[in-house]
């Protein structure tokens, strides 16, 4: 991060770091799946998890705060798809161990609290200049 500026790099955002952590956990799950499991559940799980960070990145690069927030909402929706649906099915179908499930769920809960606060702060900071 630059000391002479108020600009925060994307990679320094805690919400982005948590999204990347979710992607890392998801990839470790996906990487162990066979072809059929990937086709049935894995592809959708990894795509929705990776979409969390991708939408944060795209939104962060937008100029207008409402445009940013639209991408943040997409990111949050991807979290709900991956973290509230697919991870539950993976665990229910015994495709992942409890400790991996717990790690993903805990990271997801931390992400969601911080991300909702991040979205709220984006609304409140709408009058501040970007970059």
TAHU-V572594 format. One record per residue. N is the residue number from 1. RES is the residue in three letters. OMEGA is omega as a letter, one per 30 degrees, with the letter a starting at -180 (NA if undefined). Layout:
n;res;omega
N;RES;OMEGA
N;RES;OMEGA
This chain:
n;res;omega
1;UNK;l
2;UNK;a
3;UNK;a
4;UNK;a
5;UNK;l
6;UNK;a
7;UNK;l
8;UNK;l
9;UNK;l
10;UNK;a
11;UNK;l
12;UNK;l
13;UNK;a
14;UNK;l
15;UNK;l
16;UNK;l
17;UNK;l
18;UNK;l
19;UNK;l
20;UNK;l
21;UNK;l
22;UNK;l
23;UNK;l
24;UNK;l
25;UNK;a
26;UNK;a
27;UNK;l
28;UNK;l
29;UNK;a
30;UNK;a
31;UNK;a
32;UNK;a
33;UNK;l
34;UNK;a
35;UNK;a
36;UNK;l
37;UNK;l
38;UNK;a
39;UNK;a
40;UNK;a
41;UNK;a
42;UNK;a
43;UNK;a
44;UNK;l
45;UNK;a
46;UNK;l
47;UNK;a
48;UNK;l
49;UNK;l
50;UNK;l
51;UNK;l
52;UNK;a
53;UNK;a
54;UNK;l
55;UNK;l
56;UNK;a
57;UNK;a
58;UNK;l
59;UNK;a
60;UNK;l
61;UNK;l
62;UNK;a
63;UNK;a
64;UNK;a
65;UNK;l
66;UNK;l
67;UNK;l
68;UNK;a
69;UNK;l
70;UNK;l
71;UNK;l
72;UNK;l
73;UNK;l
74;UNK;l
75;UNK;a
76;UNK;l
77;UNK;l
78;UNK;l
79;UNK;a
80;UNK;l
81;UNK;a
82;UNK;a
83;UNK;l
84;UNK;a
85;UNK;a
86;UNK;a
87;UNK;l
88;UNK;l
89;UNK;l
90;UNK;l
91;UNK;a
92;UNK;a
93;UNK;l
94;UNK;l
95;UNK;l
96;UNK;l
97;UNK;a
98;UNK;a
99;UNK;l
100;UNK;l
101;UNK;a
102;UNK;l
103;UNK;l
104;UNK;a
105;UNK;l
106;UNK;l
107;UNK;l
108;UNK;l
109;UNK;l
110;UNK;l
111;UNK;a
112;UNK;l
113;UNK;a
114;UNK;a
115;UNK;l
116;UNK;l
117;UNK;l
118;UNK;l
119;UNK;l
120;UNK;l
121;UNK;l
122;UNK;l
123;UNK;a
124;UNK;a
125;UNK;a
126;UNK;a
127;UNK;a
128;UNK;l
129;UNK;a
130;UNK;l
131;UNK;NA
